[in-house]
Amino acid sequence: MKTMWKAALLAGAAWGAASNLAVAQEQATTEQGVGVEEVVVTARRREETLKDVPVAVSAYGAAALERMGASDITSLQQSTPNLTLQVARGSNSTLISFIRGVGQQDPLWGFEPGVGLYVDDVYIARPQGAVLDVFDIERIEVLRGPQGTLYGRNTIGGAVKYVTRKIGPEPELRLKASLGSYDQRDFLVSAKAPIGDKLAVSFAAASFDHDGYGKNLNTGAEHYDKDVATGRVSVEYTPTDALFFRLSADTTRDKSNPRHGHREVQALNILGQPIPGGEVLPDVYDTRAGSGDTNRVENSGVSLLGQWTINDLITVKSITAYRSGNTEGTIDFDELPGAYLDIPGRYNDHQFSQEFQALFTGDRWQGVAGVYYMNATAAGAFDTVVSQINTTIATAGNVDTESYSAFADVSYDLTERLSVSVGGRMTRDEKYGRVYRQNFTGIRSPLFGNNAAVPGLLRSSFTNKKTFSKFTPRLSAKYEISDDLNAYVSYSQGFKSGGFDMRSDQILTPNSADGYEPETVDSFEGGLKGYFFDRRLSLNTAVFYSKYKDMQVTQQTPVGASIASQVLNVGRAHMSGFEVEGIAKLAHWVSANVSLGYIKAQFDEYKALDLTSTPPVVRDFSNSRVFQNTPKWTGNFGLNFSHDLGDNGSITFTPTASYRSSYHMFEIPSALDQGSYWLYDASLIWTSAQGRYKAALTGKNLGDERYRIGGYNFPQSAAVFYGNSVSAFYGPPRTVTASFEVKF
């Protein structure tokens, strides 16, 4: 609480100073036409300016994303306070996300993320293939803190909204090509056109390719390469001024080679002796993996939006969506030609969702109410291959989820300056889980082609069904200090239901068949948003304090040749901190942007089964556990220089620097933990006078920093059979990209 009080005092001082500035700014004199542009968001399901939303939200339009050189949504973590968006360990396009310490690193099927991802208001339940490439986009919004009263699915930690471009009234054909480091070859074609007065169509297709940052020295295959193709098509129909329909479909295919990682320590055999060829490779992007070079991730979906403006007071919406996905691949945990610890796997899932919304607008009140339904199935299988004892552990199962929710959030203006919001959500999730786990003698099981494998000990075989229900409230108050400055306070509760661990091992953890329970977050927040100095400065600040209860944590403990997986409700934690985001227009030709996030997150209780003791006992590990993927400090600073070339167009130059302090990969500190680091980027963009042509030169990670974004930790002391497998996955090296775009 001391940290929270310090943050509150700092914020109070800033708010007091800002209030005085807001009153005094009317007397300031500034250059004519110099000011920060107003940002419009839909964080509360309706269009509002950023300063009017009593929620901590960061918004990035298409132009800002281009200046950032954002190739995919993971770039947002460099500029958004207290956000982690990264490619998951052992994958090319699986997403892990954390906001203010709340998230889900383990992307195994059946687990729900702590941060919700939405594409045009459709919830994306599947983390595989969720590292969305940025193209044909209108904006991206990042909402921090629980948002369950506003969105279809529970968003206990926050939400990322990916909003695609609408068609518009004018026809357009756009072509873009990008060439860059590591033989990067990206191509985009998009088109949109009205057909008559009521119908319009659009499509976009893109391919993203580059060679590997490293090599598989065993097979010769590219390592950390990219081979992605994606497409999207939309049809908009407006039969009357009051009715609007949008039918959209998309598909993505990722054929990049498996990302096996980099061995961080010398490989050792079962006797503790060095394995020939198992030394640490000098290039962190190289590997000697032998489990295979085949990987394929496919996602597709279709959605239908229907909107009816009944009158000036009421608008109703229907959002119907279906999505499916398949993944086939392998992860070589040991990074060696031999199968010391290899994990071939496959996953598939599908989801149907239906949401109905009603948006209300009156003279002094406005709000949203809705119901949401989702029916989803996630299934998969994987082998744990341990060649030193000629054993494979086969694991398979599925989780079926049926979710029903009702939510509402209403704002009322008590006075011209003061408004309050009240919201609530009722959620009911029904989950059915099936888990199978068995030992086999041989390299790989019948699940992955070895029909000669000899079946052995049956470790798990169960089915179970559980239902979880919860009402979660939200309250907020906003006070308009001046026409350009708002202050707010809020309380919200987030909820994520329980479920079943697909790795459950009933021999090592007999109670795992009972599943795990829900977790909740109570979040308290206060903020100040507005403009100063005749809108030369835009500043958004927030302080927060959150109480995390029944926190779900995945713990994997090597026990002999097996791995005991437990998803535990370990107890309680709390998080506190602050966030600052600002844009300053220094002159008509230069602006600066800055963001700063601070969080202190710690466990108050962490009760787990200690499998290293005999017999196993429950202990409180809170003094030795830490939050994962939650750096204490995050920051970003950038400048944007622009120059009008008259008939020759305009040019902008945008250098940026971002900082992340040290952070942990897991709740147990390890050698894989990442130290603090800086990333430096820059972009130079020329646009023709009429906006028809555009050329850009973008540099990312110009300092060529090496930084870990994930890892697997099975050291010899804990798992003698696994070859001392400690591996890490790294962010991209220095890259430079040149692109050219033309519009017709």
LINNORCOR-V549330 format. One record per residue. N is the residue number from 0. RES is the residue in three letters. BURIAL is + if it has 16 or more other C-alpha atoms within 10 Angstrom, else -. Layout:
[[N:RES:BURIAL] [N:RES:BURIAL]]
//
This chain:
[[0:MET:-] [1:LYS:-] [2:THR:-] [3:MET:+] [4:TRP:-] [5:LYS:-] [6:ALA:+] [7:ALA:+] [8:LEU:-] [9:LEU:-] [10:ALA:+] [11:GLY:-] [12:ALA:-] [13:ALA:-] [14:TRP:+] [15:GLY:-] [16:ALA:-] [17:ALA:+] [18:SER:+] [19:ASN:-] [20:LEU:+] [21:ALA:+] [22:VAL:+] [23:ALA:-] [24:GLN:-] [25:GLU:-] [26:GLN:-] [27:ALA:-] [28:THR:-] [29:THR:-] [30:GLU:-] [31:GLN:-] [32:GLY:-] [33:VAL:-] [34:GLY:+] [35:VAL:+] [36:GLU:-] [37:GLU:-] [38:VAL:-] [39:VAL:+] [40:VAL:+] [41:THR:-] [42:ALA:+] [43:ARG:+] [44:ARG:-] [45:ARG:-] [46:GLU:-] [47:GLU:-] [48:THR:-] [49:LEU:+] [50:LYS:+] [51:ASP:+] [52:VAL:+] [53:PRO:+] [54:VAL:+] [55:ALA:+] [56:VAL:+] [57:SER:+] [58:ALA:+] [59:TYR:+] [60:GLY:+] [61:ALA:+] [62:ALA:-] [63:ALA:-] [64:LEU:+] [65:GLU:+] [66:ARG:+] [67:MET:+] [68:GLY:+] [69:ALA:+] [70:SER:-] [71:ASP:-] [72:ILE:+] [73:THR:+] [74:SER:+] [75:LEU:+] [76:GLN:+] [77:GLN:+] [78:SER:+] [79:THR:+] [80:PRO:+] [81:ASN:+] [82:LEU:+] [83:THR:+] [84:LEU:+] [85:GLN:+] [86:VAL:+] [87:ALA:+] [88:ARG:+] [89:GLY:+] [90:SER:+] [91:ASN:+] [92:SER:+] [93:THR:+] [94:LEU:+] [95:ILE:+] [96:SER:+] [97:PHE:+] [98:ILE:+] [99:ARG:+] [100:GLY:+] [101:VAL:+] [102:GLY:+] [103:GLN:+] [104:GLN:+] [105:ASP:+] [106:PRO:+] [107:LEU:+] [108:TRP:+] [109:GLY:+] [110:PHE:+] [111:GLU:+] [112:PRO:+] [113:GLY:+] [114:VAL:+] [115:GLY:+] [116:LEU:+] [117:TYR:+] [118:VAL:-] [119:ASP:-] [120:ASP:+] [121:VAL:+] [122:TYR:+] [123:ILE:+] [124:ALA:+] [125:ARG:+] [126:PRO:+] [127:GLN:+] [128:GLY:+] [129:ALA:+] [130:VAL:+] [131:LEU:+] [132:ASP:+] [133:VAL:+] [134:PHE:+] [135:ASP:+] [136:ILE:+] [137:GLU:+] [138:ARG:+] [139:ILE:+] [140:GLU:+] [141:VAL:+] [142:LEU:+] [143:ARG:+] [144:GLY:+] [145:PRO:+] [146:GLN:+] [147:GLY:+] [148:THR:+] [149:LEU:+] [150:TYR:+] [151:GLY:+] [152:ARG:+] [153:ASN:+] [154:THR:+] [155:ILE:+] [156:GLY:+] [157:GLY:+] [158:ALA:+] [159:VAL:+] [160:LYS:+] [161:TYR:+] [162:VAL:+] [163:THR:+] [164:ARG:-] [165:LYS:+] [166:ILE:+] [167:GLY:-] [168:PRO:-] [169:GLU:-] [170:PRO:-] [171:GLU:-] [172:LEU:-] [173:ARG:+] [174:LEU:+] [175:LYS:+] [176:ALA:+] [177:SER:+] [178:LEU:+] [179:GLY:+] [180:SER:+] [181:TYR:+] [182:ASP:-] [183:GLN:+] [184:ARG:+] [185:ASP:+] [186:PHE:+] [187:LEU:+] [188:VAL:+] [189:SER:+] [190:ALA:+] [191:LYS:+] [192:ALA:+] [193:PRO:+] [194:ILE:-] [195:GLY:-] [196:ASP:-] [197:LYS:-] [198:LEU:-] [199:ALA:+] [200:VAL:+] [201:SER:+] [202:PHE:+] [203:ALA:+] [204:ALA:+] [205:ALA:+] [206:SER:+] [207:PHE:+] [208:ASP:+] [209:HIS:+] [210:ASP:+] [211:GLY:+] [212:TYR:+] [213:GLY:+] [214:LYS:+] [215:ASN:+] [216:LEU:+] [217:ASN:-] [218:THR:-] [219:GLY:-] [220:ALA:+] [221:GLU:+] [222:HIS:+] [223:TYR:+] [224:ASP:+] [225:LYS:+] [226:ASP:+] [227:VAL:+] [228:ALA:+] [229:THR:+] [230:GLY:+] [231:ARG:+] [232:VAL:+] [233:SER:+] [234:VAL:+] [235:GLU:+] [236:TYR:+] [237:THR:-] [238:PRO:-] [239:THR:-] [240:ASP:-] [241:ALA:-] [242:LEU:-] [243:PHE:+] [244:PHE:+] [245:ARG:+] [246:LEU:+] [247:SER:+] [248:ALA:+] [249:ASP:+] [250:THR:+] [251:THR:+] [252:ARG:+] [253:ASP:+] [254:LYS:+] [255:SER:+] [256:ASN:+] [257:PRO:+] [258:ARG:+] [259:HIS:+] [260:GLY:+] [261:HIS:+] [262:ARG:+] [263:GLU:+] [264:VAL:+] [265:GLN:+] [266:ALA:+] [267:LEU:+] [268:ASN:+] [269:ILE:+] [270:LEU:-] [271:GLY:-] [272:GLN:-] [273:PRO:-] [274:ILE:-] [275:PRO:-] [276:GLY:-] [277:GLY:+] [278:GLU:-] [279:VAL:+] [280:LEU:+] [281:PRO:-] [282:ASP:-] [283:VAL:+] [284:TYR:+] [285:ASP:+] [286:THR:+] [287:ARG:+] [288:ALA:+] [289:GLY:+] [290:SER:+] [291:GLY:+] [292:ASP:+] [293:THR:-] [294:ASN:+] [295:ARG:+] [296:VAL:+] [297:GLU:+] [298:ASN:+] [299:SER:+] [300:GLY:+] [301:VAL:+] [302:SER:+] [303:LEU:+] [304:LEU:+] [305:GLY:+] [306:GLN:+] [307:TRP:+] [308:THR:+] [309:ILE:-] [310:ASN:-] [311:ASP:-] [312:LEU:-] [313:ILE:+] [314:THR:+] [315:VAL:+] [316:LYS:+] [317:SER:+] [318:ILE:+] [319:THR:+] [320:ALA:+] [321:TYR:+] [322:ARG:+] [323:SER:+] [324:GLY:+] [325:ASN:+] [326:THR:+] [327:GLU:+] [328:GLY:+] [329:THR:+] [330:ILE:+] [331:ASP:+] [332:PHE:+] [333:ASP:+] [334:GLU:+] [335:LEU:+] [336:PRO:+] [337:GLY:+] [338:ALA:+] [339:TYR:+] [340:LEU:+] [341:ASP:+] [342:ILE:+] [343:PRO:+] [344:GLY:+] [345:ARG:+] [346:TYR:+] [347:ASN:+] [348:ASP:+] [349:HIS:+] [350:GLN:+] [351:PHE:+] [352:SER:+] [353:GLN:+] [354:GLU:+] [355:PHE:+] [356:GLN:+] [357:ALA:+] [358:LEU:+] [359:PHE:+] [360:THR:+] [361:GLY:-] [362:ASP:-] [363:ARG:-] [364:TRP:-] [365:GLN:+] [366:GLY:+] [367:VAL:+] [368:ALA:+] [369:GLY:+] [370:VAL:+] [371:TYR:+] [372:TYR:+] [373:MET:+] [374:ASN:+] [375:ALA:+] [376:THR:+] [377:ALA:+] [378:ALA:+] [379:GLY:+] [380:ALA:+] [381:PHE:+] [382:ASP:+] [383:THR:+] [384:VAL:+] [385:VAL:+] [386:SER:+] [387:GLN:+] [388:ILE:-] [389:ASN:-] [390:THR:+] [391:THR:+] [392:ILE:+] [393:ALA:+] [394:THR:+] [395:ALA:+] [396:GLY:+] [397:ASN:+] [398:VAL:+] [399:ASP:+] [400:THR:+] [401:GLU:+] [402:SER:+] [403:TYR:+] [404:SER:+] [405:ALA:+] [406:PHE:+] [407:ALA:+] [408:ASP:+] [409:VAL:+] [410:SER:+] [411:TYR:+] [412:ASP:+] [413:LEU:-] [414:THR:-] [415:GLU:-] [416:ARG:-] [417:LEU:+] [418:SER:+] [419:VAL:+] [420:SER:+] [421:VAL:+] [422:GLY:+] [423:GLY:+] [424:ARG:+] [425:MET:+] [426:THR:+] [427:ARG:+] [428:ASP:+] [429:GLU:+] [430:LYS:+] [431:TYR:+] [432:GLY:+] [433:ARG:+] [434:VAL:+] [435:TYR:+] [436:ARG:+] [437:GLN:+] [438:ASN:+] [439:PHE:+] [440:THR:+] [441:GLY:+] [442:ILE:+] [443:ARG:+] [444:SER:+] [445:PRO:+] [446:LEU:+] [447:PHE:-] [448:GLY:-] [449:ASN:-] [450:ASN:-] [451:ALA:-] [452:ALA:+] [453:VAL:-] [454:PRO:+] [455:GLY:-] [456:LEU:-] [457:LEU:+] [458:ARG:+] [459:SER:+] [460:SER:+] [461:PHE:-] [462:THR:+] [463:ASN:-] [464:LYS:+] [465:LYS:+] [466:THR:+] [467:PHE:+] [468:SER:+] [469:LYS:+] [470:PHE:+] [471:THR:+] [472:PRO:+] [473:ARG:+] [474:LEU:+] [475:SER:+] [476:ALA:+] [477:LYS:+] [478:TYR:+] [479:GLU:+] [480:ILE:+] [481:SER:-] [482:ASP:-] [483:ASP:+] [484:LEU:+] [485:ASN:+] [486:ALA:+] [487:TYR:+] [488:VAL:+] [489:SER:+] [490:TYR:+] [491:SER:+] [492:GLN:+] [493:GLY:+] [494:PHE:+] [495:LYS:+] [496:SER:+] [497:GLY:+] [498:GLY:+] [499:PHE:+] [500:ASP:+] [501:MET:+] [502:ARG:+] [503:SER:+] [504:ASP:+] [505:GLN:+] [506:ILE:-] [507:LEU:+] [508:THR:+] [509:PRO:-] [510:ASN:-] [511:SER:+] [512:ALA:+] [513:ASP:+] [514:GLY:+] [515:TYR:+] [516:GLU:+] [517:PRO:+] [518:GLU:+] [519:THR:+] [520:VAL:+] [521:ASP:+] [522:SER:+] [523:PHE:+] [524:GLU:+] [525:GLY:+] [526:GLY:+] [527:LEU:+] [528:LYS:+] [529:GLY:+] [530:TYR:+] [531:PHE:+] [532:PHE:+] [533:ASP:+] [534:ARG:+] [535:ARG:+] [536:LEU:+] [537:SER:+] [538:LEU:+] [539:ASN:+] [540:THR:+] [541:ALA:+] [542:VAL:+] [543:PHE:+] [544:TYR:+] [545:SER:+] [546:LYS:+] [547:TYR:+] [548:LYS:+] [549:ASP:+] [550:MET:+] [551:GLN:+] [552:VAL:+] [553:THR:+] [554:GLN:+] [555:GLN:-] [556:THR:+] [557:PRO:+] [558:VAL:-] [559:GLY:-] [560:ALA:+] [561:SER:+] [562:ILE:+] [563:ALA:+] [564:SER:+] [565:GLN:+] [566:VAL:+] [567:LEU:+] [568:ASN:+] [569:VAL:+] [570:GLY:+] [571:ARG:+] [572:ALA:+] [573:HIS:+] [574:MET:+] [575:SER:+] [576:GLY:+] [577:PHE:+] [578:GLU:+] [579:VAL:+] [580:GLU:+] [581:GLY:+] [582:ILE:+] [583:ALA:+] [584:LYS:+] [585:LEU:+] [586:ALA:-] [587:HIS:+] [588:TRP:-] [589:VAL:+] [590:SER:+] [591:ALA:+] [592:ASN:+] [593:VAL:+] [594:SER:+] [595:LEU:+] [596:GLY:+] [597:TYR:+] [598:ILE:+] [599:LYS:+] [600:ALA:+] [601:GLN:+] [602:PHE:+] [603:ASP:+] [604:GLU:+] [605:TYR:+] [606:LYS:+] [607:ALA:+] [608:LEU:+] [609:ASP:-] [610:LEU:+] [611:THR:-] [612:SER:-] [613:THR:-] [614:PRO:-] [615:PRO:-] [616:VAL:-] [617:VAL:-] [618:ARG:-] [619:ASP:+] [620:PHE:+] [621:SER:+] [622:ASN:-] [623:SER:-] [624:ARG:+] [625:VAL:+] [626:PHE:+] [627:GLN:+] [628:ASN:+] [629:THR:+] [630:PRO:+] [631:LYS:+] [632:TRP:+] [633:THR:+] [634:GLY:+] [635:ASN:+] [636:PHE:+] [637:GLY:+] [638:LEU:+] [639:ASN:+] [640:PHE:+] [641:SER:+] [642:HIS:-] [643:ASP:-] [644:LEU:-] [645:GLY:-] [646:ASP:-] [647:ASN:-] [648:GLY:+] [649:SER:+] [650:ILE:+] [651:THR:+] [652:PHE:+] [653:THR:+] [654:PRO:+] [655:THR:+] [656:ALA:+] [657:SER:+] [658:TYR:+] [659:ARG:+] [660:SER:+] [661:SER:+] [662:TYR:+] [663:HIS:+] [664:MET:+] [665:PHE:+] [666:GLU:+] [667:ILE:-] [668:PRO:-] [669:SER:-] [670:ALA:-] [671:LEU:+] [672:ASP:+] [673:GLN:+] [674:GLY:-] [675:SER:-] [676:TYR:-] [677:TRP:+] [678:LEU:+] [679:TYR:+] [680:ASP:+] [681:ALA:+] [682:SER:+] [683:LEU:+] [684:ILE:+] [685:TRP:+] [686:THR:+] [687:SER:+] [688:ALA:-] [689:GLN:-] [690:GLY:-] [691:ARG:-] [692:TYR:+] [693:LYS:+] [694:ALA:+] [695:ALA:+] [696:LEU:+] [697:THR:+] [698:GLY:+] [699:LYS:+] [700:ASN:+] [701:LEU:+] [702:GLY:-] [703:ASP:-] [704:GLU:+] [705:ARG:+] [706:TYR:+] [707:ARG:+] [708:ILE:+] [709:GLY:+] [710:GLY:+] [711:TYR:+] [712:ASN:+] [713:PHE:+] [714:PRO:+] [715:GLN:+] [716:SER:-] [717:ALA:-] [718:ALA:+] [719:VAL:+] [720:PHE:+] [721:TYR:+] [722:GLY:+] [723:ASN:+] [724:SER:+] [725:VAL:+] [726:SER:+] [727:ALA:+] [728:PHE:+] [729:TYR:+] [730:GLY:+] [731:PRO:+] [732:PRO:+] [733:ARG:+] [734:THR:+] [735:VAL:+] [736:THR:+] [737:ALA:+] [738:SER:+] [739:PHE:+] [740:GLU:+] [741:VAL:+] [742:LYS:-] [743:PHE:-]]
//
